[in-house]
Amino acid sequence: MKTGEKILCELVEQRNIEQARHLMRFFKTGEGEYGYGDKFLGLKVPQTRAVVRKWRNEVQLEDAIEFTESEWHEVRLAGLLLLVELYQKAKRRKNEIECRKIVCRYTDVISRGNNWDLVDLVAPKILGDWLLNHEDERGILYKLASMDGYLWHQRVAIVSCWTLIRDGQYSDTFKLTTRLMNHKHDLMHKACGWMLREVGKRGGAQELRDYLNRYATKMPRTMLRYAIERFPEEERLFYLNLKK
């Protein structure tokens, strides 16, 4: 049995129908919802991670890519997490050619990471990490952000900034948040607000305040609430009242 088949068997063997029902509700798989039609085995993320860790040294890039084509949410997650493992392995070996290859393959399969967990657990660790030291390639963030109608591509754009924020680089976050401020989907409001909050947490509190002083009245309320979540109550009320 090939490695990919062994990984798939281990995931399927842990299937939990009751947990799957819960996950289908949690990830909004009903008609008209953002996760409509997705199917779950019923594994929790730590279970999927455990399988990925077990096989990460034996899996090949094409195995990971094949998993991203699965109908099962957890199998797609395993494939994306394996891409992270392969990227980190190549990075430790200082194999920039292989790292670039994995980044390119990841951007090719963004549409298969079609829920917020499949974006948030992966994008900062592959695309975000790559762009940390390849500033001249950050145009891809703006290309993804401009893809109206492609929710997950746009979320990848803003969430990838998490890695840049942790390095004290905030400008792309502010530019992308401004570009995405009028997005129609609540998931993007939350993602943008989350990244703004991270700026404040990671040494950019004054930069965040300067940004809010300019844009707080224009932000969707959800985005603003996320952005100011760690502020003192008096300051939170100040910005919320500005919005009124």
N, C-alpha and C positions, 0 to 999 in steps of 0.2 A: 504494500500500500504506500502510495506517495505521501510526502509530508503534508501537502495541501489536503488530501483526503483524510489524513489522521486528525488534522486540526478541525476540519468540518465535523467529523464524527464526535470529537470531544465536545464541541459546542452543542450539537444536536442532542447528545446524550443527557445534557443538563437541562433540557427543555422543561419549563414549568408553565402549564396552561393558565393557572390562576394568576401568576405573576405577569404573564403575557397580556391578560385582559387589563390589568392595572396599567401596564406600560402603554397600551394602546390609548387609554384615556389620557394618561399623563402627557404623551407626545402628540396629542390632538390628531388622531387618525380618522375622525369622523368626516362625513361628506361636507365639503366646503371648508374644512380646517387645513392648516398648513402641512400636516403630516398625512393627509388623506391617502388611504390605501396601503399604508406601510404595514408590514407583518412582523411579528415579534415571536421569538422563541421563549422569552420570559427569563432571560439571564440578566443579572445585575452587572453593572460595569466591572466591579472587582473580579467577578467570575470570568468575564471575557479577557480582562487584563492577565489573569493567571494563566490562561491558555496561551496567550500571546507571549508571555515571558518564557513559558516552557519551550516553545518552538522557535523563538526569535533567532537562534544561531543556526538553524537549519533551513529556514524558509528562504525562498528566492523572490526577487522582485515581481516576477510574473504571477507567483502564487498570491501575493498581496493584491495585485491589480485584479486578478480573477475574483477574489473575495468581494471586491467593491461592486461587482455586478450581481451579487446575490439578491434574492427577493427578501431575505431575512435581515432585519435591522442589525442584529448583533453580529452577523457574519460580515456585513459591510463595515461595522465598527472595528472588528478584528483586522480586516484588511487595511484599514486606515491606520490603526495603531501599529501594525506591522511595518507600514511605510515609515512611521516615526522611528521605529527601532532600526530599520535599515539606513535611514538618513543619519541617525546618531552614530551608528557603527562606521559609516563612511566618513563622517566628520572626525571621529576619534583617529581614524587612519590617515586623516588629512588628504583624503581622496576627493578633491574638488570636482573632478569630472563626474564621479558617481553621485555626489551630492546634487549637482546641477541636474543630472538625469532624473533623480528621484523628485526633485522640485517640479520639473517639467511634467513628469507622469502624474504627480499630485494635482497640478493645475488642470490636467486633462480630465480628471475624474471628480472634480468638485461637485458636479451635478449629482453624483451618486452619494455624496455626503449630505443627504437631503433632510437633515433635521439639526437643531441647534447643537446637540451634543456631538454629532459627527463633524461639526465645524470647530467647536470650541476646544475640544480635546486634541485637535490635530493642527489647525492652521497656524497657531503661534509657534509650534515646535518644528514645522517644516518651512513654510513660506516666510513666516516672521523671522525665524532664525537665519535663513539665507539672506534676507534683505538687510539684516543687521550689519553685515559686512560687505554688502553689494548695493550701496546707496544709489548707484547709477541705474539700477534696475527697478527702482521703486515705482516706476510708471505703471507697473502691473497692478498695483493697488488701485490706482485711479481708473484703469481700464476695467477692472472688476467692479468697482463702485459705480461705474457709469452704465452697467448692464441692467437697465430697467426691465423688470419682469423676471429677473433671475435672482430671487431672494438669497439663495445660499452663496452665490458668487459675491454678492454685495456684503453679506455677513462675514465671509472670509476676509474681505478687504479690511474691514474695520477691526475685527478680532485679531488679525495678524499683527496689528500695531501693539498688542500687549507686550511682545518681546522688545520692541523699540522703546516703549515706555519704561520698562524695567531697566533699560540702559540709559535712561535720562533723556531720550529723544522724543519730543512731544509734537513737533510741528506737523508731521503727517497725520496724527490723530486729530488735531484741530482742523486741518484742511478737509479731511474726509468727513468728519462730523458735520462741518458746515455744508458740505456737498450733499450729505444724506439727511439733513435736518428735516426736510419736508417729505421724507419717505412715508408711504401710506401704511406700512406694516408695523405693528407694535413691537415685533421681535427686533426690528432695526432700531427703534427708539430705545429699547432696553440695552442693546449691544453698544450703541453710541454713548448712552449715559454711563454704562459700566466702564468703558474705556476712559471717559472723562474722570470718573471717580478714581480710576487707577492712576491717572496723572497726579491727582491730588495726594494720593497715598505714597507715590514714589518720588517725592521731592519737588513736585511741580504745583504746590498749593497756590502760590501767587499767580503763576501762569493760568491756572484754572480760574481763579477769581477774575483775572483780567478778561478771560474769555467769556465768563458768565455775565460780567458787567456789560458786555457788548451784545450777547446773544440770548440771555435768559428769557427775555420777553418773546423771542421768536421760536423757542424750542417747544416741542410737544411736552406736555406736562410729565409724562412718564420718563422721558429722557432727562428732564430737569431733576426730578425726584431721585433718580439713580445717581446723577452727577453730584448732588449735594448731600448724599446719604450720610457721609462721615463728618459733615460740618456740625459745629455746635448748634443747638436748637434755635437760638436767636438768629443766627446767620441763615439757617434753613428757612425760617419764616420770612426773613427779609427777601430772599430770592423768590419764594413762593408768592409773596404779596406783589412783587414786581410783575409776576406773570398775570395776576388778577387785573 
